[in-house]
Amino acid sequence: MKLKAIQHSFHKELDSIYASEEVDSFFYMLAESHYKVKRIQLATDPELSVEDEALILKSLTALKGEKPIQYILGETEFYGLTFKVNDGVLIPRPETEELVEWVLKKVDKAAEVHILDIGTGSGCIAVSLAKHLPKAKIHALDISKKALEVAKLNAKLNGVVVDFFEGDILSDNAQTSLKSIKYDIIVSNPPYIREQEKQFMKSNVMDNEPHLALFVNHENPLLFYEVISSFAVDNLKEQGALYFEINEYLGKDMIDLLRRKNFINIELKQDIFKKDRMIKAVKS
Protein backbone atom coordinates (compact mmCIF):
# COMPACT_ATOMS: atom_id res chain seq x y z
CA MET A 1 0.00 0.00 0.00
CA LYS A 2 1.33 3.46 -0.88
CA LEU A 3 2.37 5.54 2.12
CA LYS A 4 0.79 8.60 0.54
CA ALA A 5 -2.56 6.79 0.56
CA ILE A 6 -2.05 5.89 4.21
CA GLN A 7 -1.25 9.53 4.97
CA HIS A 8 -4.53 10.49 3.32
CA SER A 9 -6.31 7.97 5.58
CA PHE A 10 -4.67 9.59 8.61
CA HIS A 11 -6.14 12.96 7.67
CA LYS A 12 -9.54 11.51 6.88
CA GLU A 13 -9.74 9.77 10.27
CA LEU A 14 -7.92 12.24 12.50
CA ASP A 15 -8.39 15.81 11.24
CA SER A 16 -11.56 16.15 13.32
CA ILE A 17 -9.55 15.30 16.48
CA TYR A 18 -6.13 16.87 15.93
CA ALA A 19 -4.72 19.81 13.98
CA SER A 20 -3.75 18.89 10.42
CA GLU A 21 -0.06 19.66 11.08
CA GLU A 22 -0.13 17.40 14.11
CA VAL A 23 -1.63 14.57 12.03
CA ASP A 24 1.21 14.95 9.54
CA SER A 25 3.71 14.87 12.39
CA PHE A 26 2.17 11.67 13.77
CA PHE A 27 2.26 10.04 10.34
CA TYR A 28 5.91 10.89 9.69
CA MET A 29 7.00 9.72 13.14
CA LEU A 30 5.19 6.42 12.71
CA ALA A 31 6.46 5.89 9.16
CA GLU A 32 10.00 6.26 10.44
CA SER A 33 9.38 4.13 13.53
CA HIS A 34 7.61 1.26 11.73
CA TYR A 35 9.35 1.31 8.35
CA LYS A 36 12.52 3.41 8.76
CA VAL A 37 11.16 5.76 6.11
CA LYS A 38 12.13 9.39 6.64
CA ARG A 39 10.04 12.39 5.68
CA ILE A 40 12.46 13.42 2.93
CA GLN A 41 12.04 10.02 1.27
CA LEU A 42 8.28 10.49 1.12
CA ALA A 43 8.72 13.95 -0.35
CA THR A 44 11.02 12.71 -3.12
CA ASP A 45 9.23 9.42 -3.85
CA PRO A 46 5.42 9.78 -3.68
CA GLU A 47 5.04 6.21 -5.02
CA LEU A 48 6.79 4.71 -1.99
CA SER A 49 4.82 1.77 -0.59
CA VAL A 50 5.01 -0.75 2.25
CA GLU A 51 3.89 -4.36 2.39
CA ASP A 52 2.82 -4.55 6.04
CA GLU A 53 0.45 -1.59 6.32
CA ALA A 54 -1.26 -3.24 9.32
CA LEU A 55 1.45 -1.82 11.62
CA ILE A 56 0.75 1.81 10.88
CA LEU A 57 -3.00 1.31 10.55
CA LYS A 58 -3.03 -0.16 14.07
CA SER A 59 -1.32 3.00 15.26
CA LEU A 60 -3.93 5.04 13.39
CA THR A 61 -6.67 3.26 15.34
CA ALA A 62 -4.86 4.00 18.60
CA LEU A 63 -4.56 7.70 17.69
CA LYS A 64 -8.25 7.78 16.85
CA GLY A 65 -8.86 6.57 20.41
CA GLU A 66 -6.64 9.47 21.58
CA LYS A 67 -3.82 7.29 22.84
CA PRO A 68 -0.74 9.52 23.21
CA ILE A 69 1.75 9.18 20.36
CA GLN A 70 4.55 8.67 22.91
CA TYR A 71 2.88 5.50 24.20
CA ILE A 72 2.30 4.26 20.65
CA LEU A 73 5.96 4.81 19.77
CA GLY A 74 7.05 3.50 23.16
CA GLU A 75 9.48 6.35 23.66
CA THR A 76 9.88 10.10 23.83
CA GLU A 77 12.61 12.71 24.06
CA PHE A 78 13.40 14.57 27.25
CA TYR A 79 16.25 17.01 27.79
CA GLY A 80 17.94 15.75 24.62
CA LEU A 81 17.80 12.10 25.70
CA THR A 82 15.62 9.20 24.59
CA PHE A 83 13.30 7.70 27.21
CA LYS A 84 11.17 4.59 26.96
CA VAL A 85 7.61 5.15 28.17
CA ASN A 86 4.49 3.05 28.65
CA ASP A 87 1.17 3.47 30.43
CA GLY A 88 2.86 2.78 33.77
CA VAL A 89 4.64 6.15 33.72
CA LEU A 90 3.75 9.75 33.00
CA ILE A 91 4.92 11.15 29.69
CA PRO A 92 7.70 13.63 30.57
CA ARG A 93 6.66 17.26 30.10
CA PRO A 94 8.61 20.29 28.84
CA GLU A 95 8.10 22.09 32.17
CA THR A 96 9.92 19.25 33.92
CA GLU A 97 12.84 19.86 31.56
CA GLU A 98 12.88 23.40 32.95
CA LEU A 99 13.12 21.97 36.48
CA VAL A 100 16.10 19.83 35.45
CA GLU A 101 17.71 22.85 33.81
CA TRP A 102 17.28 24.88 37.00
CA VAL A 103 18.95 22.21 39.12
CA LEU A 104 21.84 21.85 36.68
CA LYS A 105 22.47 25.61 36.65
CA LYS A 106 22.88 25.57 40.43
CA VAL A 107 25.17 22.52 40.74
CA ASP A 108 28.93 22.37 40.30
CA LYS A 109 29.34 19.68 37.64
CA ALA A 110 32.65 18.61 39.17
CA ALA A 111 31.18 18.13 42.65
CA GLU A 112 30.47 14.70 44.14
CA VAL A 113 26.98 15.59 45.31
CA HIS A 114 24.21 13.24 46.45
CA ILE A 115 20.85 13.93 44.77
CA LEU A 116 17.52 12.24 45.54
CA ASP A 117 14.61 12.24 43.07
CA ILE A 118 11.33 11.39 44.82
CA GLY A 119 8.59 9.96 42.60
CA THR A 120 10.93 9.26 39.70
CA GLY A 121 8.40 7.71 37.29
CA SER A 122 10.16 7.15 33.96
CA GLY A 123 13.38 8.32 35.60
CA CYS A 124 13.50 11.42 33.38
CA ILE A 125 14.77 13.73 36.14
CA ALA A 126 17.19 11.29 37.75
CA VAL A 127 18.64 10.00 34.47
CA SER A 128 19.01 13.48 32.97
CA LEU A 129 20.81 14.72 36.08
CA ALA A 130 23.05 11.65 36.10
CA LYS A 131 23.91 12.19 32.43
CA HIS A 132 24.98 15.80 33.00
CA LEU A 133 26.55 15.37 36.46
CA PRO A 134 29.00 12.48 36.00
CA LYS A 135 30.46 12.79 39.50
CA ALA A 136 27.11 12.99 41.30
CA LYS A 137 25.51 10.08 43.10
CA ILE A 138 21.89 9.94 41.99
CA HIS A 139 19.21 8.16 44.00
CA ALA A 140 15.56 7.76 42.98
CA LEU A 141 12.39 6.54 44.68
CA ASP A 142 9.02 5.45 43.32
CA ILE A 143 6.05 3.57 44.72
CA SER A 144 5.36 1.79 41.42
CA LYS A 145 7.25 -1.37 40.52
CA LYS A 146 6.15 -0.93 36.91
CA ALA A 147 7.52 2.60 36.82
CA LEU A 148 10.83 1.51 38.31
CA GLU A 149 11.23 -1.15 35.62
CA VAL A 150 10.93 1.61 33.01
CA ALA A 151 13.25 3.94 34.94
CA LYS A 152 15.94 1.26 35.24
CA LEU A 153 15.67 0.58 31.52
CA ASN A 154 16.09 4.30 30.82
CA ALA A 155 19.17 4.53 33.02
CA LYS A 156 20.71 1.64 31.10
CA LEU A 157 19.63 3.07 27.73
CA ASN A 158 21.31 6.38 28.52
CA GLY A 159 24.43 4.86 30.03
CA VAL A 160 24.11 6.17 33.59
CA VAL A 161 24.04 4.72 37.08
CA VAL A 162 21.11 5.57 39.35
CA ASP A 163 20.40 3.92 42.69
CA PHE A 164 16.68 3.08 42.58
CA PHE A 165 14.44 2.40 45.59
CA GLU A 166 10.90 1.06 45.62
CA GLY A 167 8.67 2.62 48.25
CA ASP A 168 6.01 5.12 49.24
CA ILE A 169 7.46 8.39 50.54
CA LEU A 170 4.33 8.72 52.69
CA SER A 171 5.36 5.61 54.64
CA ASP A 172 7.94 5.36 57.41
CA ASN A 173 9.49 2.26 55.80
CA ALA A 174 10.42 4.09 52.59
CA GLN A 175 11.84 7.02 54.50
CA THR A 176 13.93 4.74 56.69
CA SER A 177 15.54 3.13 53.63
CA LEU A 178 16.61 6.58 52.38
CA LYS A 179 17.94 7.95 55.67
CA SER A 180 21.39 6.36 55.47
CA ILE A 181 22.47 9.25 53.22
CA LYS A 182 22.54 12.99 53.72
CA TYR A 183 21.60 14.66 50.46
CA ASP A 184 22.90 17.84 48.86
CA ILE A 185 19.76 18.13 46.72
CA ILE A 186 16.27 16.64 46.89
CA VAL A 187 14.08 17.11 43.83
CA SER A 188 10.51 15.98 43.26
CA ASN A 189 7.64 16.23 40.81
CA PRO A 190 4.94 14.62 42.96
CA PRO A 191 1.21 14.27 42.20
CA TYR A 192 -0.31 17.76 42.40
CA ILE A 193 -3.48 17.91 40.30
CA ARG A 194 -6.58 18.40 42.45
CA GLU A 195 -9.91 16.67 41.87
CA GLN A 196 -11.60 19.91 40.78
CA GLU A 197 -8.98 20.34 38.03
CA LYS A 198 -9.79 17.04 36.33
CA GLN A 199 -12.52 18.73 34.29
CA PHE A 200 -9.90 20.85 32.52
CA MET A 201 -7.73 17.91 31.49
CA LYS A 202 -7.69 16.40 28.03
CA SER A 203 -9.13 12.93 27.57
CA ASN A 204 -5.87 11.58 26.14
CA VAL A 205 -4.30 12.25 29.55
CA MET A 206 -7.27 11.18 31.68
CA ASP A 207 -7.79 7.92 29.78
CA ASN A 208 -4.17 6.84 29.39
CA GLU A 209 -1.73 8.21 31.93
CA PRO A 210 -1.42 6.76 35.46
CA HIS A 211 -3.70 8.60 37.88
CA LEU A 212 -1.47 7.58 40.79
CA ALA A 213 1.20 9.92 39.44
CA LEU A 214 -1.18 12.77 38.58
CA PHE A 215 -3.83 13.32 41.23
CA VAL A 216 -3.90 14.24 44.89
CA ASN A 217 -6.82 14.38 47.30
CA HIS A 218 -8.36 17.84 47.09
CA GLU A 219 -8.73 17.94 50.89
CA ASN A 220 -4.95 17.92 51.29
CA PRO A 221 -3.40 18.93 47.93
CA LEU A 222 -0.01 19.64 49.52
CA LEU A 223 0.25 16.25 51.22
CA PHE A 224 3.32 15.10 49.28
CA TYR A 225 5.00 18.49 49.65
CA GLU A 226 4.42 18.47 53.43
CA VAL A 227 5.92 14.99 53.80
CA ILE A 228 8.83 15.53 51.43
CA SER A 229 9.67 18.90 52.99
CA SER A 230 9.72 17.34 56.46
CA PHE A 231 11.92 14.54 55.14
CA ALA A 232 14.21 17.17 53.61
CA VAL A 233 14.52 19.01 56.92
CA ASP A 234 15.96 15.85 58.46
CA ASN A 235 17.91 14.49 55.50
CA LEU A 236 19.33 17.42 53.55
CA LYS A 237 22.82 18.57 54.41
CA GLU A 238 23.13 22.05 55.87
CA GLN A 239 22.58 24.53 52.99
CA GLY A 240 21.19 21.66 50.94
CA ALA A 241 18.55 22.55 48.33
CA LEU A 242 15.01 21.31 47.80
CA TYR A 243 13.39 21.61 44.36
CA PHE A 244 9.75 20.95 43.47
CA GLU A 245 7.55 21.07 40.42
CA ILE A 246 4.24 22.45 41.69
CA ASN A 247 0.60 23.13 40.91
CA GLU A 248 0.45 26.52 39.16
CA TYR A 249 -2.36 27.67 41.50
CA LEU A 250 -0.56 26.84 44.75
CA GLY A 251 2.63 28.91 44.58
CA LYS A 252 1.77 31.10 47.58
CA ASP A 253 0.71 28.05 49.60
CA MET A 254 4.04 26.41 48.81
CA ILE A 255 5.97 29.48 49.96
CA ASP A 256 4.01 29.45 53.23
CA LEU A 257 4.65 25.72 53.67
CA LEU A 258 8.40 26.03 53.17
CA ARG A 259 8.60 29.02 55.51
CA ARG A 260 6.85 27.00 58.21
CA LYS A 261 9.52 24.33 57.77
CA ASN A 262 12.17 27.05 58.28
CA PHE A 263 13.59 26.86 54.77
CA ILE A 264 15.34 29.98 53.51
CA ASN A 265 16.14 31.57 50.12
CA ILE A 266 12.79 30.44 48.74
CA GLU A 267 12.43 31.09 44.99
CA LEU A 268 9.20 30.66 43.04
CA LYS A 269 9.89 30.27 39.32
CA GLN A 270 7.57 30.47 36.33
CA ASP A 271 7.74 28.13 33.35
CA ILE A 272 7.82 29.25 29.71
CA PHE A 273 4.04 29.66 29.82
CA LYS A 274 4.33 32.18 32.70
CA LYS A 275 2.80 29.78 35.20
CA ASP A 276 4.13 29.32 38.73
CA ARG A 277 5.58 25.86 38.16
CA MET A 278 8.76 25.40 40.22
CA ILE A 279 10.01 26.29 43.64
CA LYS A 280 13.42 26.05 45.31
CA ALA A 281 14.36 26.40 48.95
CA VAL A 282 17.49 25.99 51.06
CA LYS A 283 17.82 24.23 54.40
CA SER A 284 18.79 26.73 57.07
C-alpha positions in Angstrom: 0.0 0.0 0.0 1.3 3.5 -0.9 2.4 5.5 2.1 0.8 8.6 0.5 -2.6 6.8 0.6 -2.1 5.9 4.2 -1.2 9.5 5.0 -4.5 10.5 3.3 -6.3 8.0 5.6 -4.7 9.6 8.6 -6.1 13.0 7.7 -9.5 11.5 6.9 -9.7 9.8 10.3 -7.9 12.2 12.5 -8.4 15.8 11.2 -11.6 16.1 13.3 -9.6 15.3 16.5 -6.1 16.9 15.9 -4.7 19.8 14.0 -3.8 18.9 10.4 -0.1 19.7 11.1 -0.1 17.4 14.1 -1.6 14.6 12.0 1.2 14.9 9.5 3.7 14.9 12.4 2.2 11.7 13.8 2.3 10.0 10.3 5.9 10.9 9.7 7.0 9.7 13.1 5.2 6.4 12.7 6.5 5.9 9.2 10.0 6.3 10.4 9.4 4.1 13.5 7.6 1.3 11.7 9.3 1.3 8.3 12.5 3.4 8.8 11.2 5.8 6.1 12.1 9.4 6.6 10.0 12.4 5.7 12.5 13.4 2.9 12.0 10.0 1.3 8.3 10.5 1.1 8.7 13.9 -0.4 11.0 12.7 -3.1 9.2 9.4 -3.9 5.4 9.8 -3.7 5.0 6.2 -5.0 6.8 4.7 -2.0 4.8 1.8 -0.6 5.0 -0.8 2.3 3.9 -4.4 2.4 2.8 -4.6 6.0 0.5 -1.6 6.3 -1.3 -3.2 9.3 1.5 -1.8 11.6 0.8 1.8 10.9 -3.0 1.3 10.5 -3.0 -0.2 14.1 -1.3 3.0 15.3 -3.9 5.0 13.4 -6.7 3.3 15.3 -4.9 4.0 18.6 -4.6 7.7 17.7 -8.3 7.8 16.8 -8.9 6.6 20.4 -6.6 9.5 21.6 -3.8 7.3 22.8 -0.7 9.5 23.2 1.7 9.2 20.4 4.5 8.7 22.9 2.9 5.5 24.2 2.3 4.3 20.6 6.0 4.8 19.8 7.0 3.5 23.2 9.5 6.4 23.7 9.9 10.1 23.8 12.6 12.7 24.1 13.4 14.6 27.3 16.3 17.0 27.8 17.9 15.7 24.6 17.8 12.1 25.7 15.6 9.2 24.6 13.3 7.7 27.2 11.2 4.6 27.0 7.6 5.1 28.2 4.5 3.1 28.6 1.2 3.5 30.4 2.9 2.8 33.8 4.6 6.1 33.7 3.8 9.7 33.0 4.9 11.2 29.7 7.7 13.6 30.6 6.7 17.3 30.1 8.6 20.3 28.8 8.1 22.1 32.2 9.9 19.3 33.9 12.8 19.9 31.6 12.9 23.4 33.0 13.1 22.0 36.5 16.1 19.8 35.4 17.7 22.9 33.8 17.3 24.9 37.0 19.0 22.2 39.1 21.8 21.8 36.7 22.5 25.6 36.7 22.9 25.6 40.4 25.2 22.5 40.7 28.9 22.4 40.3 29.3 19.7 37.6 32.6 18.6 39.2 31.2 18.1 42.7 30.5 14.7 44.1 27.0 15.6 45.3 24.2 13.2 46.5 20.9 13.9 44.8 17.5 12.2 45.5 14.6 12.2 43.1 11.3 11.4 44.8 8.6 10.0 42.6 10.9 9.3 39.7 8.4 7.7 37.3 10.2 7.2 34.0 13.4 8.3 35.6 13.5 11.4 33.4 14.8 13.7 36.1 17.2 11.3 37.8 18.6 10.0 34.5 19.0 13.5 33.0 20.8 14.7 36.1 23.1 11.6 36.1 23.9 12.2 32.4 25.0 15.8 33.0 26.6 15.4 36.5 29.0 12.5 36.0 30.5 12.8 39.5 27.1 13.0 41.3 25.5 10.1 43.1 21.9 9.9 42.0 19.2 8.2 44.0 15.6 7.8 43.0 12.4 6.5 44.7 9.0 5.5 43.3 6.0 3.6 44.7 5.4 1.8 41.4 7.3 -1.4 40.5 6.1 -0.9 36.9 7.5 2.6 36.8 10.8 1.5 38.3 11.2 -1.1 35.6 10.9 1.6 33.0 13.2 3.9 34.9 15.9 1.3 35.2 15.7 0.6 31.5 16.1 4.3 30.8 19.2 4.5 33.0 20.7 1.6 31.1 19.6 3.1 27.7 21.3 6.4 28.5 24.4 4.9 30.0 24.1 6.2 33.6 24.0 4.7 37.1 21.1 5.6 39.3 20.4 3.9 42.7 16.7 3.1 42.6 14.4 2.4 45.6 10.9 1.1 45.6 8.7 2.6 48.2 6.0 5.1 49.2 7.5 8.4 50.5 4.3 8.7 52.7 5.4 5.6 54.6 7.9 5.4 57.4 9.5 2.3 55.8 10.4 4.1 52.6 11.8 7.0 54.5 13.9 4.7 56.7 15.5 3.1 53.6 16.6 6.6 52.4 17.9 7.9 55.7 21.4 6.4 55.5 22.5 9.2 53.2 22.5 13.0 53.7 21.6 14.7 50.5 22.9 17.8 48.9 19.8 18.1 46.7 16.3 16.6 46.9 14.1 17.1 43.8 10.5 16.0 43.3 7.6 16.2 40.8 4.9 14.6 43.0 1.2 14.3 42.2 -0.3 17.8 42.4 -3.5 17.9 40.3 -6.6 18.4 42.5 -9.9 16.7 41.9 -11.6 19.9 40.8 -9.0 20.3 38.0 -9.8 17.0 36.3 -12.5 18.7 34.3 -9.9 20.8 32.5 -7.7 17.9 31.5 -7.7 16.4 28.0 -9.1 12.9 27.6 -5.9 11.6 26.1 -4.3 12.3 29.6 -7.3 11.2 31.7 -7.8 7.9 29.8 -4.2 6.8 29.4 -1.7 8.2 31.9 -1.4 6.8 35.5 -3.7 8.6 37.9 -1.5 7.6 40.8 1.2 9.9 39.4 -1.2 12.8 38.6 -3.8 13.3 41.2 -3.9 14.2 44.9 -6.8 14.4 47.3 -8.4 17.8 47.1 -8.7 17.9 50.9 -4.9 17.9 51.3 -3.4 18.9 47.9 0.0 19.6 49.5 0.3 16.3 51.2 3.3 15.1 49.3 5.0 18.5 49.7 4.4 18.5 53.4 5.9 15.0 53.8 8.8 15.5 51.4 9.7 18.9 53.0 9.7 17.3 56.5 11.9 14.5 55.1 14.2 17.2 53.6 14.5 19.0 56.9 16.0 15.9 58.5 17.9 14.5 55.5 19.3 17.4 53.5 22.8 18.6 54.4 23.1 22.1 55.9 22.6 24.5 53.0 21.2 21.7 50.9 18.6 22.6 48.3 15.0 21.3 47.8 13.4 21.6 44.4 9.8 20.9 43.5 7.5 21.1 40.4 4.2 22.4 41.7 0.6 23.1 40.9 0.4 26.5 39.2 -2.4 27.7 41.5 -0.6 26.8 44.8 2.6 28.9 44.6 1.8 31.1 47.6 0.7 28.0 49.6 4.0 26.4 48.8 6.0 29.5 50.0 4.0 29.4 53.2 4.6 25.7 53.7 8.4 26.0 53.2 8.6 29.0 55.5 6.8 27.0 58.2 9.5 24.3 57.8 12.2 27.0 58.3 13.6 26.9 54.8 15.3 30.0 53.5 16.1 31.6 50.1 12.8 30.4 48.7 12.4 31.1 45.0 9.2 30.7 43.0 9.9 30.3 39.3 7.6 30.5 36.3 7.7 28.1 33.3 7.8 29.3 29.7 4.0 29.7 29.8 4.3 32.2 32.7 2.8 29.8 35.2 4.1 29.3 38.7 5.6 25.9 38.2 8.8 25.4 40.2 10.0 26.3 43.6 13.4 26.0 45.3 14.4 26.4 49.0 17.5 26.0 51.1 17.8 24.2 54.4 18.8 26.7 57.1 
